[in-house]
Amino acid sequence: MTKRGNEYWRRFGREQINREISRVELCLASSDLTLIDRLFWQGRRRELRVAGWLIDQTLNPTVAEDRSLVWAPNDQALPPVLNQLSGENAVGSLAESAPERLFALGQDDRVLANLTGQPLEIDILKPVKCRQLLLAVSTQIQATLADLRSMPAEQLVANQAEILLDIWQGSASRFFGRYYTLTVSSTLGDSTLEVVGTINLDRLAVGQRLIERVPSSSDLWQYLLRQSDITIDNQLYAYGSVPATEYVKNLATNATLQIANAVLYPFLNRFGELEVVKEQFYRPQMLATRDIARFRNHLSWRYYLERQYYQPVAIFESRYPLLVCSSGSIEYRSIYAPRRQELAKLRGIPWLVTMALEFRDAVTPFATGATTFVGNVVVYVLTEIVGRGLGLIGKGILQGLGQAWQERPRS
């Protein structure tokens, strides 16, 4: 093999290994790993680094060793984003490349499988349309970030809702086209409606949904624009650290997915039954009217459960559920956040749900103790009283049979 061929295969192998190491680093950054899982991923990381070293030595021994692939005695590694940066401008390069790395959904051909157990609006889209929507949202977020660079930090916090709504509106314009129209038939005749202008009528309802489902958006913007540290579980983490990078990536992914769902939310309600919409946007399995009705009913039921049960439980437990991407699938992951003010505002069924949870927590220790006591009593009665009584009865029967056998007449 020629020297050029060696270099090509070396770089190809190194890219694959670097990508896999980045994935392993993200797994190791999770706080939910058991000891066995953590040991497994640490061993996997060492294997990948050794494989990278062997590639360097085999295909091009003169190439200097890449420090990101050589195993270190303390088994510590730089964050995946920082591995590719060096020199005096490392922090600046990270700040410039972070949005492109974090908001990258829709830039590949992967089909994201929904493993949340709940229906999402984007589930109805064709894979190509889903990628286009995610790419439109990602692009709009990056464009909005460029406009926010001069905004003071306190305004980023105060204008969270407006920022999210501007991203939502811009994403809809990018995805559908600013002047995209559809003809809707009614009893009064046919009318041509601009899609973006029509779904903007639901701006207030969409804004409430986005604020509830895109938590800590101001922290995300400040992290990306100001390179500020970030608080995770009441602990402050430095900009660019592994926990901060993983946390911000989850926030960015959740923001992208939730805004994409919010773009489709009013669109499905207003135009979901049109045949032209079915042909252009829907999966082949979702073309029948019955299938669309079932899907929308599942979404409505999910909205109801969220308002009446899931959201109150999350508020009471001081957490936010996030939509994250893991191994090509969409999953739920929770983050801690103080929500005392929201808890104080709950009324009606959501308030009753939190009261039921508190009552259960208060009664559980007593019920557990009572159950244990009753169980011990039952065991004692069965073993010491009933068991011994049955044992004495059985012994008496055996003794009677033995005496009868001894006293029987012999021929």
Buried (B, 14 or more C-beta within 10 A) or exposed (E): EEEEEBEEBBBEBBEBBBEBBBBBBBBBBBEEBEEEEEEBBBEBBBBBBBBBBEBBEEBBEEBEEBEBBEBEEEEEBBBBBBBBBEEEEEEEBBBEEBBEBBBBBBEEEBEBEBEBEBBBBBBBBBEEBBBBBBBBBBBBBBBBBEEBEEBEEEBBEEBBBEBBBBBBBBBBBBBBEEEBBBEBEEEEEEEEBBBBBBBBEBEEEBBEBBBBBBBBBBBBBBBBBEBBBBBBEEEEBEBBBBBBBBBBBBBBBBBBBBBBBBBBBBBBBBBBBBEEBBEEBBBEEBEEEEBBEEBBEEBEEBEEEBBBEBBBBBBBEBBBBBBBBBEEBBBEBEBEBEBEEBBEEBEEEBBEBBEEBEEEEEEEEEEEEEEEEEEEEEEEEEEEEEEEEEEEEEEEEEEEEEEEEEEEEEE
